Amino acid sequence: MLQKRKNSANAPTSSKIKIIHLWKDLDTYYGVHDQLLSLARHLDTDHFAVGLCILGNADTPLKHEFERVGMPVKSLNVANGASPLTVTRLADFLRREKPHVVHNYCLKTNIVGALAGRLAGIPVVISTELTKRDQAGSPAKRFRDLLLYPLTRAAYHISDAVVFVSHHVKCEWVGGGQSNKYRIIHAPYNDRKISAIDPFIGKKRRQSDGVIIGNIARLSPEKGHEDLLRALPRVIEFYPNAKLRIVGGGPYEHYLKELCGRLKLERSVHFVGHKEDVAHELRQMTLFVHPSRSEGMGIAIVEAMMSGLPVIATNNGGIPEVITDGETGILVPPKDPMRLAEAILMILRKPDEARSMGVRAHRSARAGFHPGVFTKKHEDLYRELVYQKAPFAVKEYTPEGSP
């Protein structure tokens, strides 16, 4: 419960908490974009104002989507997101904008945002980690990231809070110790993408072409598409008409298509590219498979659960925080195509049990990963920190019982 309080006569005040979110670019679609869009849609606009600052390119259709939901986008247009020039330009931008909170997301952006936020005198700086360590797609990039990790820890040290997408991600970055600075806020499903799903929960899905195994993920090595392709021949032995529908784009697409050729799977696999209408894609699937080799949490899994699909995923990263094995989905070891194939066959052979599992998954996802819950946790965090660090900056807010 929050109450109004009087402000010091000399302190500048505002009627809203102003937040600037910081991200690297809008060129490639990432899960963080869904999180930011959810915040923009569900945030209490009577008490909060939000904007998005992009370090690199922002001139994409995604920019207009952010602006339609009330999150204006500004771009610094800097080529190297981790350079001292970026820190200087960002600090100048923040001094002009004067937000109460600068909220940064992932590795280099956390480093740049924390430094610039402190240089600009921003009252509250928040860092966020959405992925595990050592997740870059090449050895050179992983070595580059390794060099940045000490700077990341320094960014955490000068931040007022560090938000992690799962307990597993938190342990990867800072260990198992407890600190009030560390917060766990699971990512939400995108209610706009799957708003038309509910009527299909628990119903038998009509498949005119037989079994459709679905996957929705960025096409990059850590998402485990290669393991799914290698599992498919075993499934086809028993279900010759089974199809694999891969939704998403990314740098690994050419390699995966070549692998399909080597495995003689061209007729069984359909690469459909990135699709905005996730509900349409999920409605076509018999089951959803997410064979990730490295996963911070797995929001695509949550959206598949919301659709009532039986889900098979790897026992990896933060995924066990989403799926209860045998109850709301099936977990298999990563990088194990044969175990993956056997789990798929088990789902296909027991359709009634699979539908029941899908219904339980839907209930679990709705209760634990609703965007309203996600947004409320952020609102509480912003209010708490702004009151602590700049108690007279926003006149509406003070914790109940304060003088």
Buried (B, 14 or more C-beta within 10 A) or exposed (E): EBEEBEBEEEEEBBEBBBBBBBBBBBEBBBBBBBBBBBBBBBBEEEBBBBBBBBBBBBEBEBBEBBEEBEBEBBBBEBEEBBBEEBBBBBBBBBEEBBBBBBBBBBBBBBBBBBBBBBBBEBBBBBBBBBBBBBBBEEEEEEEBBEEBBEBBEBBBEEBBBBBBBBBBBBBBBBEEEEEEBBBBBBBBBBBBBBEBBEEBBEEEBEBEEEBBBBBBBBBBBBBBBBBBBBBBBBBBEEBEEBBBBBBBBBEBBEEBBEBBEEBEBEEBBEBBEEBEEBBEBBBBBBBBBBBBBBBBBBBBBBBBBBBBBBBBBBBBBBBBBBBEEEEBBBBBEBBBBEBBBBBBBBBBEEBEEBBBBBBBBBBBBBEBBBBEBBBBBBBEBBBBBBBEBBBBBBBBBBBEEEE
